[in-house]
């Protein structure tokens, strides 16, 4: 028993006074870990693993003493986020910033340690459809572009849910969105009609979309012999400040006309996180 007490006391002394090395006799910091020389042992360090929902239940336990703690989230939130867990929209490593101050003056936020590969370019040619969203923008019906299997695959299924692109991380994003009816030209758009491309944004916990950007589809005419034809294609290229968990829809406002007369729909969408 004396030997056990002595061993425990010795370990406590080492932890307090010395550096700790795993697979090395000369650690160069408080803790240094070297790979194992045994081929039967996998290398790596595994932090605590949990779901975002489980971690949210422990919000009250995280304060200034836990600043810098990191954890591996194996499943994102399936319920509304708390202020501290609002970034947990995807799995990965997160670090706790106890000094982050929210708009309501409360403190604390889990921040993702490594960025998701959130850049993609997708193209869908013909066969695409539009459905009414039940929302009006610019005084006319907002019809949402329905993603086909090709578009979803190119975007990445982890970023698409309920026909919406889910913003993986807070930051600046470059979005390029183009849409075309038929061969891009028509004589069927009346002068009074104002169809246009639209990108809508819905907050993480919200259900009502708001207008993020738009551009007129028939934004010009081209003289052809004795008549004029209207452009039936449009493009949005811009940088936006987006928040993690926000949902984007791509579509068109009808502008008071029947879009079915314009022909098949083709589109190209690309999103790049630039900061």
Secondary structure, 3 states (H helix, E strand, C coil): CHHHHHHHHHHHHHHHHCCEEECCCCCCCCEEECCCCCCCCCCCCCCCEEEHHHHHCCHHHCCHHHCCCEEEEEECCCCCCCCCCCCCCCCEEEEEEEEEECCCCCEEEEEECCCCCCCEEEEECCCCEEEEEEEEECCEEEEEEECCHHHHHHHCHHHEECCEEECCCCEEEEEEEEEEEEEEEECCCCCCCCCEEEEEEECCCCCCCEEEEEEECCCCEEEECCEEEEEEEEEEEEEEEECCCCEEEEEEECCCCCHHHHCCEEEEEEEEECC
